[in-house]
């Protein structure tokens, strides 16, 4: 739901902000391996089973690395994307397109 809300916000604000020279885009990531589960106190074996559960549903067969999310964000913020606005970029290894949700 939160991704859908952000997508809607991106689309709804694009027209208004573009008139002011402001581009608005967002990235919709899938499962990204970070230290959040450790910070939340998940035991190592539960973290492993969490990732295994989701990774078998991802066509690319793995979770993303944080660096893999940083690169598309950097692109969207760069001059190379100066004519891109209103985009919700999906970066989930194909999960939402092909997996049973």
Buried (B, 14 or more C-beta within 10 A) or exposed (E): EEBEEBBEEBBEBBEEBEEEEEBBBBBBBBBBBEEEBEEEEBEEEEBEEBBEEBBEBBEEEEBBEEEBBEEBBEBBEEEEBEEEBBBBBBBBBBBBEEBEE
